[in-house]
Amino acid sequence: MQYNKLGKTAIEVSAVGLGCMSLKGSKHKQGIELIRKAFDSGINFFDTADLYEKGFNEMLVGEAVQDFRKDIVLSTKVGNSWRADGNGWDWKASKHYIIKTVESSLSRLKTDYIDLYQLHGGTIEDPIDEIIEAFETLVDAGKIRTYGVSSIRPNVIRQYVAKSNISAVMMQYSLLDRRLEEQIAAYLLENQVSILARGAIAKGMLINKPAESFLQYSSSEVQHIIRNLNAFAKRHEVNNLTAALSFVLSNEAVTSALLGINTPVQMTEFIQIKEQIRLLSLTEKKEFLSGVRALYFTEHR
């Protein structure tokens, strides 16, 4: 497993991380086992959020990692608050809320520090300076080691990069969502802010789910991209998961790609192919993109 520096910090994360959102409390024992197997396979980066399953996902992760807590990079998120009736959540981005809420996450995760604490969304209308103050306060207090933003809004991302010490931006990136290639990837690379890529297999369409329209691509365009992927995988004697992850990690701005592994079969498949994931040459990247048009962010620019 390759390990990469997170932003300007000394923290190193595995090139493939485990996105724990898909681990459900209804399969508690299985979730614990999957997290432990992920660690045994070389994954040291585990991502959750206080929003997932109303905090129960953090509890699951916290229980699973106790034996190797100091050997991993634990990430969670803040900013969304479940309503009292459990029917949806509201956006709460304030210094007071962030500083107060971190205590609940620390308790559920059974830890006294969070390696990466991320703002779980955000808009340009938020009190950004105040939010940054909250994260810096938590760093100074030793509650968190570093912080970041989970966002696909270029205008929001630029504000945090310009005004704060964020180490990472979590955002979608895959063969079917290459919007960050227009400007954001180069901007973050220049400023030494890591991209944590989610959605590398595009809801499973790059692996085995039926093709349908996706973002600005029609279903026929999606089918064309999948044919390119299939051809590449066959030519290089790898499977589609290997090829899709290799594409994402070949963007030099990407530090880690998060996979939502949630079954023993998926974990076994990942373990079998993890050594085959590699950086692609420019020529190989062009094989994927033959006849494929670029995508651009159309909002929040």
Residue pairs with C-beta under 8 A, 6 or more apart in sequence:
1 14
1 15
1 16
1 41
1 42
1 43
1 274
2 14
2 15
2 249
3 12
3 13
3 14
3 15
3 44
4 12
4 13
4 15
4 194
4 255
4 256
5 11
5 12
5 194
5 255
6 12
6 13
6 73
6 116
6 146
6 167
6 168
6 194
6 255
7 146
7 148
7 166
7 167
7 168
7 192
7 193
7 194
7 255
8 165
8 167
8 192
9 145
9 146
9 167
11 73
11 115
11 116
11 145
11 146
11 167
12 44
12 73
13 44
13 45
13 73
13 194
13 255
13 256
14 42
14 43
14 44
14 45
14 256
15 249
15 255
15 256
15 257
15 277
16 43
16 45
16 245
16 249
16 256
16 257
16 258
16 259
16 270
16 274
16 277
17 43
17 45
17 46
17 47
17 73
17 196
17 256
17 257
17 258
17 259
18 34
18 35
18 38
18 43
18 45
18 46
18 47
18 258
18 259
18 261
19 47
19 198
19 258
19 259
19 260
20 31
20 35
20 46
20 47
20 48
20 52
20 57
20 60
20 61
21 47
21 48
21 49
21 52
21 57
21 260
22 260
22 261
22 262
23 30
23 31
23 34
23 35
23 57
23 60
23 61
23 262
24 31
24 53
24 262
25 31
25 53
25 56
25 57
25 59
25 60
28 60
30 263
30 264
31 60
31 64
31 262
32 60
32 63
32 64
33 264
34 261
34 262
34 263
34 264
34 267
35 46
35 60
35 61
35 64
35 65
36 64
36 67
37 267
37 271
38 46
38 261
38 267
39 65
39 68
39 71
39 72
41 267
41 270
41 271
41 274
42 274
44 71
44 72
44 73
45 72
45 73
45 75
45 256
45 258
46 61
46 65
46 72
46 73
46 74
46 75
47 75
47 76
47 170
47 196
47 258
48 57
48 58
48 61
48 75
48 76
48 77
48 109
49 57
49 58
49 76
49 77
49 78
49 80
49 118
49 120
50 58
50 76
50 77
50 78
50 80
50 101
50 104
50 105
50 108
50 120
51 77
51 80
51 82
51 89
51 120
52 58
54 82
54 86
55 104
55 108
58 76
58 105
58 108
58 109
59 108
59 109
61 74
61 109
62 108
62 109
62 110
62 111
63 110
65 72
65 74
66 110
69 110
69 111
72 115
73 115
73 116
74 109
74 111
74 114
74 115
74 116
75 114
75 115
75 116
75 117
75 118
76 105
76 109
76 114
76 116
76 117
76 118
77 117
77 118
77 119
77 120
77 150
78 97
78 98
78 101
78 102
78 105
78 117
78 118
78 119
78 120
79 91
79 92
79 93
79 97
79 98
79 119
79 120
79 121
79 122
80 89
80 90
80 91
80 92
80 120
80 121
81 89
81 90
81 91
81 92
81 97
81 101
82 88
82 89
83 89
83 90
91 121
91 123
93 119
93 121
93 122
93 126
93 127
93 131
94 127
94 130
94 131
94 134
95 127
95 130
95 131
95 133
95 134
95 137
96 134
98 119
98 131
98 134
98 135
98 138
99 134
99 137
99 138
102 114
102 117
102 138
102 143
102 144
105 114
105 117
106 112
106 113
106 114
106 143
112 143
113 142
113 143
113 144
113 145
114 143
114 144
114 145
115 144
115 145
115 146
116 144
116 145
116 146
116 147
116 148
116 167
116 168
117 135
117 138
117 143
117 144
117 146
117 147
117 148
118 147
118 148
118 149
118 150
118 168
118 170
119 131
119 135
119 147
119 148
119 149
119 150
119 151
119 160
120 150
121 150
121 151
122 128
122 131
122 149
122 151
122 153
122 156
122 160
123 153
123 156
124 153
124 155
124 156
124 159
124 300
126 156
128 159
128 160
128 163
129 163
132 160
132 163
132 164
135 144
135 147
135 164
136 164
136 165
138 144
138 147
139 145
139 146
139 147
139 165
146 165
146 166
146 167
146 168
147 164
147 165
147 166
147 167
148 166
148 167
148 168
148 169
148 170
148 193
148 194
148 196
149 156
149 157
149 160
149 166
149 168
149 169
149 170
150 169
150 170
150 171
151 157
151 169
151 170
151 171
152 171
152 172
152 179
152 297
152 300
153 299
153 300
154 183
154 184
154 297
154 300
154 301
155 300
155 301
156 300
157 169
157 171
157 184
157 187
157 188
158 187
160 166
160 169
161 169
161 187
161 188
161 191
161 193
166 193
167 193
167 194
168 193
168 194
168 195
168 196
168 255
169 184
169 188
169 193
169 194
169 195
169 196
170 195
170 196
170 197
170 198
170 258
171 180
171 184
171 195
171 196
171 197
171 198
172 179
172 180
172 197
172 198
172 199
173 180
173 195
173 197
173 198
173 199
173 200
173 248
173 251
173 254
173 257
174 197
174 199
174 200
174 201
174 202
174 206
174 244
174 247
174 248
175 202
175 206
175 225
175 228
175 229
175 244
175 247
175 288
176 202
176 205
176 206
176 214
176 215
176 217
176 222
176 225
177 199
177 202
177 214
177 215
177 295
178 294
178 295
179 215
179 295
179 296
179 297
180 195
180 253
181 251
181 294
181 295
182 294
182 295
182 296
182 297
184 297
185 195
185 251
185 253
185 254
186 253
188 194
188 195
188 253
189 252
189 253
194 253
194 254
194 255
194 256
195 251
195 253
195 254
195 255
196 254
196 255
196 256
196 257
196 258
197 248
197 249
197 251
197 254
197 256
197 257
197 258
198 257
198 258
200 206
200 244
200 245
200 248
200 257
200 258
200 259
201 207
201 240
201 241
201 244
201 259
202 214
203 209
203 214
205 211
205 212
205 214
205 222
205 226
206 226
206 229
206 240
206 244
207 240
207 241
207 244
208 240
211 219
211 222
211 223
211 226
212 219
212 222
213 219
213 222
214 222
215 295
216 295
216 296
216 298
217 225
217 295
221 292
221 293
224 291
224 292
225 288
225 292
228 287
228 288
228 289
228 290
228 291
228 292
229 240
229 243
229 244
229 288
230 240
231 287
232 243
232 284
232 287
232 288
233 239
233 240
233 242
233 243
235 287
236 243
236 284
238 246
238 273
238 276
239 269
239 273
241 269
241 270
241 273
242 273
242 276
242 277
243 288
245 257
245 259
245 277
246 277
246 278
246 279
246 280
247 280
247 285
247 288
248 254
248 257
249 257
249 277
249 279
250 279
250 280
250 285
259 270
261 267
261 270
